[in-house]
Amino acid sequence: MRTLKRIVVANDGLDGLPVALAKAARLEHYTGAAIEVISVTWDPVAEEPSSVLPEQDRIQLIEALKAGERQGLRTLTEPLSPKVAELTTQVLWHKSASEAIVDHLERTHADLLIKPVEDHHDLKDLLRTPLDWQLMRTAPCAVLISRGADWSNAACVLAAIDALDVRHAKLTHAVLETAALLAEALGLPLHVGCAYPTLGQTTGALQAADDYAGIKADMRAHRERAMAHWADEVGVTCAGSHVMEGRPAVAMAELALKLGASVTVIGTAARSGLGKLVLGNTSESLLARLPGDVVTVSAP
């Protein structure tokens, strides 16, 4: 079972940071994980030639900019300090926020990155920005995309998997383990769901399916058995297993809404250098439709 020993919260100036910090604190109370809040800053002055800006002046200016950022972080995190055992802040100086954060996660062996997004924006629009996509694709740990709502009225945690995809067995294990850990930490029931394709009334242009209802029942039963197998193999107990008909993006979003899932865990895998979500071309649609927080997990 995966554990949480180090949680990193990335601050990029969004209004959702206080809620993200509260979520980190709630996970810390259960796991004892250390919390670190980081911010990435950069100024083009660092690229000025020495003939314009002497090296000593450059260093002093950079340190002054970082000091101002550190003070801002301390002000933001001060209300949380008495409530957690270990809370630190750090300012990273880098031109690329995504590269700086990923490198920091690797160096510190972080187990979870919490990335806040502003609730009054559309999640799909925010996830199209380079920072959000790059973090989900390249982070060496789970990434929690934190929306504006807190977990005070949380209902359940949902693990969305492709039950029949044996090629990504390690990824399925990681999704279920992470979802189970979050469910236990939050004191919530764990549900697991998958989708099966809609079966048309005809299998060809004019050929009708002989047993339309039977085929659909077999498709559902096959996935129900597969989900039970995965849960048993990983050693997690599920409050409910759900097989939904339709495209994964739509079906899993409908299931999350139906269950009132506060957190939905999905798997990711890098492909072709740029990387794509394992759920394929439906990923943007799924992430935009999900009602609560999203946790992306990669295979170990």
C-alpha positions as CSV (number, residue, x, y, z in Angstrom):
1,M,0.0,0.0,0.0
2,R,1.3,3.4,-0.9
3,T,2.0,5.8,2.0
4,L,2.2,9.6,2.3
5,K,5.4,10.8,4.0
6,R,5.9,14.1,2.1
7,I,3.2,16.4,0.7
8,V,4.2,19.4,-1.5
9,V,1.7,22.2,-2.2
10,A,2.6,24.3,-5.2
11,N,1.6,27.9,-4.9
12,D,1.3,29.8,-8.2
13,G,-0.6,32.8,-6.9
14,L,-4.1,31.3,-7.2
15,D,-7.0,31.9,-4.8
16,G,-7.3,28.2,-4.1
17,L,-4.2,27.9,-2.0
18,P,-5.9,28.2,1.5
19,V,-8.2,25.3,0.6
20,A,-5.3,23.3,-0.8
21,L,-3.4,23.8,2.5
22,A,-6.4,22.7,4.5
23,K,-6.5,19.5,2.5
24,A,-2.8,18.9,3.0
25,A,-3.4,19.4,6.8
26,R,-6.2,16.9,6.8
27,L,-4.0,14.3,5.1
28,E,-1.2,15.2,7.5
29,H,-3.4,14.4,10.6
30,Y,-3.9,10.9,9.4
31,T,-0.5,10.1,7.8
32,G,1.9,12.3,9.7
33,A,3.3,13.5,6.4
34,A,5.6,16.5,6.3
35,I,4.1,19.5,4.3
36,E,6.2,21.8,2.2
37,V,4.7,24.8,0.3
38,I,6.8,25.9,-2.7
39,S,6.6,28.8,-5.1
40,V,8.5,29.3,-8.3
41,T,9.7,32.8,-9.2
42,W,11.7,34.2,-12.1
43,D,12.6,37.6,-13.5
44,P,14.1,38.4,-16.9
45,V,16.7,40.6,-15.1
46,A,18.6,37.3,-14.6
47,E,19.4,37.2,-18.3
48,E,20.9,40.7,-18.5
49,P,24.5,40.7,-19.6
50,S,27.2,41.6,-17.0
51,S,27.9,44.8,-18.9
52,V,24.4,46.0,-18.0
53,L,24.0,44.3,-14.6
54,P,27.2,43.4,-12.7
55,E,27.2,39.9,-11.2
56,Q,27.2,41.0,-7.6
57,D,24.2,43.2,-8.3
58,R,22.4,40.4,-10.1
59,I,22.9,38.1,-7.1
60,Q,21.6,40.7,-4.7
61,L,18.6,41.4,-6.8
62,I,17.7,37.8,-7.2
63,E,18.0,37.2,-3.4
64,A,15.8,40.2,-2.8
65,L,13.1,38.9,-5.1
66,K,13.3,35.5,-3.5
67,A,13.1,37.0,0.0
68,G,9.9,38.9,-0.9
69,E,8.4,35.7,-2.2
70,R,9.4,33.8,0.9
71,Q,7.7,36.4,3.1
72,G,4.6,36.1,1.1
73,L,4.6,32.3,1.6
74,R,5.1,32.7,5.3
75,T,2.2,35.0,5.5
76,L,0.0,32.6,3.6
77,T,1.0,29.5,5.6
78,E,1.2,31.1,9.1
79,P,-2.4,30.2,10.1
80,L,-1.6,26.5,9.3
81,S,1.6,26.3,11.3
82,P,0.1,25.6,14.7
83,K,-2.1,22.8,13.3
84,V,0.6,20.6,11.7
85,A,3.8,19.0,13.0
86,E,6.1,19.9,10.1
87,L,5.5,22.8,7.7
88,T,8.2,24.4,5.6
89,T,8.3,26.8,2.7
90,Q,10.7,27.2,-0.2
91,V,11.1,29.5,-3.1
92,L,12.6,28.0,-6.3
93,W,14.3,30.3,-8.8
94,H,13.6,28.9,-12.3
95,K,12.4,30.1,-15.7
96,S,10.2,27.1,-16.1
97,A,7.8,26.4,-13.2
98,S,7.0,22.9,-14.4
99,E,10.6,21.9,-14.6
100,A,11.4,23.4,-11.3
101,I,8.5,21.7,-9.5
102,V,9.2,18.3,-11.1
103,D,12.9,18.5,-10.2
104,H,12.0,19.4,-6.7
105,L,9.6,16.5,-6.3
106,E,12.2,14.1,-7.5
107,R,15.0,15.5,-5.2
108,T,12.7,15.5,-2.1
109,H,11.0,12.1,-2.9
110,A,7.6,13.7,-2.5
111,D,4.6,11.3,-2.4
112,L,1.9,13.8,-3.3
113,L,1.7,17.2,-5.1
114,I,-1.3,19.4,-4.4
115,K,-1.9,21.9,-7.2
116,P,-4.7,24.4,-6.5
117,V,-6.9,25.8,-9.3
118,E,-9.3,28.7,-9.0
119,D,-12.9,27.4,-8.6
120,H,-14.5,30.2,-10.5
121,H,-12.6,29.2,-13.7
122,D,-13.5,26.2,-15.8
123,L,-11.2,23.3,-14.9
124,K,-10.8,22.4,-18.5
125,D,-9.4,25.8,-19.4
126,L,-7.0,25.7,-16.5
127,L,-5.8,22.2,-17.3
128,R,-4.9,23.3,-20.8
129,T,-2.2,25.6,-19.4
130,P,1.3,24.2,-19.8
131,L,2.0,24.1,-16.0
132,D,-1.0,21.9,-15.1
133,W,-0.6,19.5,-18.0
134,Q,3.1,19.2,-17.6
135,L,2.8,18.4,-13.9
136,M,0.2,15.7,-14.5
137,R,2.3,14.2,-17.3
138,T,5.8,14.4,-15.7
139,A,5.4,14.5,-11.9
140,P,7.1,11.5,-10.3
141,C,4.3,11.3,-7.7
142,A,0.5,11.6,-7.5
143,V,-0.9,15.0,-8.4
144,L,-4.0,16.3,-6.6
145,I,-5.8,19.0,-8.6
146,S,-7.5,20.9,-5.9
147,R,-10.6,22.8,-6.7
148,G,-12.3,25.5,-4.5
149,A,-14.5,23.2,-2.4
150,D,-13.1,21.8,0.8
151,W,-13.7,18.3,2.1
152,S,-16.1,19.2,4.9
153,N,-19.0,17.6,3.1
154,A,-17.0,14.9,1.3
155,A,-19.1,11.8,0.3
156,C,-16.7,9.3,-1.1
157,V,-13.5,8.6,-3.1
158,L,-13.9,7.1,-6.6
159,A,-11.2,5.1,-8.4
160,A,-11.8,5.2,-12.2
161,I,-10.0,2.3,-13.9
162,D,-10.0,0.4,-17.2
163,A,-10.8,-3.0,-15.6
164,L,-9.9,-5.0,-18.7
165,D,-6.6,-3.3,-19.5
166,V,-4.1,-5.9,-18.3
167,R,-1.3,-4.1,-20.0
168,H,-1.4,-1.4,-17.3
169,A,-1.7,-3.7,-14.3
170,K,0.9,-1.7,-12.2
171,L,-1.0,1.5,-13.0
172,T,-4.3,-0.1,-12.0
173,H,-2.7,-1.2,-8.7
174,A,-1.4,2.3,-8.1
175,V,-4.8,3.9,-8.8
176,L,-6.5,1.6,-6.3
177,E,-3.8,1.9,-3.7
178,T,-3.8,5.7,-3.8
179,A,-7.6,5.8,-3.8
180,A,-7.8,3.5,-0.8
181,L,-5.2,5.5,1.1
182,L,-7.1,8.7,0.5
183,A,-10.4,7.1,1.4
184,E,-9.0,5.8,4.7
185,A,-7.3,9.1,5.5
186,L,-10.5,11.1,4.9
187,G,-12.7,8.5,6.6
188,L,-14.7,8.0,3.4
189,P,-16.1,5.0,1.5
190,L,-14.1,3.8,-1.5
191,H,-15.9,3.2,-4.8
192,V,-14.4,1.8,-8.0
193,G,-15.9,2.3,-11.4
194,C,-15.2,1.4,-15.1
195,A,-17.1,1.9,-18.3
196,Y,-18.1,-0.4,-21.2
197,P,-18.9,0.7,-24.7
198,T,-22.4,1.3,-25.8
199,L,-23.6,-1.7,-27.9
200,G,-25.6,-0.6,-30.9
201,Q,-28.8,-2.4,-31.8
202,T,-27.1,-3.6,-35.0
203,T,-23.7,-5.2,-35.4
204,G,-23.5,-4.2,-39.0
205,A,-25.4,-2.1,-41.6
206,L,-28.4,-4.4,-41.5
207,Q,-27.4,-7.3,-39.3
208,A,-29.3,-7.3,-35.9
209,A,-27.6,-8.6,-32.8
210,D,-29.1,-12.0,-31.9
211,D,-29.0,-11.3,-28.1
212,Y,-28.7,-7.6,-27.5
213,A,-29.5,-7.7,-23.8
214,G,-27.4,-10.8,-23.2
215,I,-24.3,-9.3,-24.8
216,K,-24.6,-6.2,-22.7
217,A,-25.1,-8.3,-19.5
218,D,-22.0,-10.3,-20.4
219,M,-19.9,-7.1,-20.9
220,R,-21.0,-5.8,-17.5
221,A,-20.4,-9.2,-15.8
222,H,-16.9,-9.5,-17.3
223,R,-15.9,-6.1,-16.0
224,E,-17.5,-6.7,-12.6
225,R,-15.4,-9.9,-12.2
226,A,-12.3,-8.0,-13.4
227,M,-12.9,-5.2,-10.8
228,A,-13.3,-7.7,-8.0
229,H,-10.1,-9.4,-9.1
230,W,-8.1,-6.1,-9.1
231,A,-9.5,-5.2,-5.6
232,D,-8.6,-8.6,-4.3
233,E,-5.2,-8.5,-5.8
234,V,-4.4,-5.1,-4.3
235,G,-6.1,-5.9,-1.0
236,V,-8.6,-3.1,-0.9
237,T,-12.2,-3.2,0.3
238,C,-14.7,-1.3,-1.9
239,A,-18.0,0.0,-0.7
240,G,-19.3,-0.3,-4.2
241,S,-18.3,-1.4,-7.7
242,H,-19.9,0.2,-10.7
243,V,-20.0,-0.6,-14.4
244,M,-21.3,2.2,-16.5
245,E,-22.3,2.1,-20.1
246,G,-20.9,4.8,-22.4
247,R,-17.7,6.6,-23.2
248,P,-15.3,6.6,-20.2
249,A,-15.2,10.4,-19.9
250,V,-19.0,10.7,-19.8
251,A,-19.7,7.6,-17.9
252,M,-17.1,8.2,-15.1
253,A,-18.2,11.8,-14.7
254,E,-21.8,10.8,-14.4
255,L,-20.8,8.2,-11.8
256,A,-18.8,10.7,-9.8
257,L,-21.7,13.1,-9.9
258,K,-24.2,10.3,-8.9
259,L,-22.0,9.2,-5.9
260,G,-21.1,12.8,-4.9
261,A,-17.4,11.8,-5.2
262,S,-15.2,14.5,-3.6
263,V,-12.1,12.9,-5.1
264,T,-11.7,10.9,-8.3
265,V,-8.4,9.0,-8.9
266,I,-7.4,8.2,-12.4
267,G,-4.2,6.8,-14.0
268,T,-1.7,8.6,-16.3
269,A,1.1,7.4,-18.4
270,A,3.7,9.3,-20.5
271,R,3.6,8.6,-24.2
272,S,5.5,9.9,-27.3
273,G,7.6,12.2,-25.1
274,L,4.7,14.7,-24.6
275,G,2.6,12.1,-22.7
276,K,-1.1,11.5,-22.6
277,L,-3.6,10.4,-20.0
278,V,-4.2,6.6,-20.2
279,L,-7.9,7.4,-20.6
280,G,-6.8,8.6,-24.0
281,N,-8.4,11.4,-26.0
282,T,-11.2,11.5,-23.5
283,S,-9.0,12.9,-20.7
284,E,-9.8,16.6,-21.2
285,S,-13.5,15.9,-21.3
286,L,-13.3,13.7,-18.2
287,L,-11.3,16.2,-16.2
288,A,-13.7,19.0,-17.2
289,R,-16.8,17.1,-16.2
290,L,-15.7,15.7,-12.8
291,P,-17.4,17.5,-10.0
292,G,-14.7,17.4,-7.4
293,D,-10.9,17.1,-7.0
294,V,-8.9,14.9,-9.4
295,V,-5.9,12.9,-8.4
296,T,-3.7,11.6,-11.3
297,V,-1.4,8.7,-10.6
298,S,1.3,7.1,-12.6
299,A,2.7,3.6,-12.5
300,P,5.7,3.0,-10.2
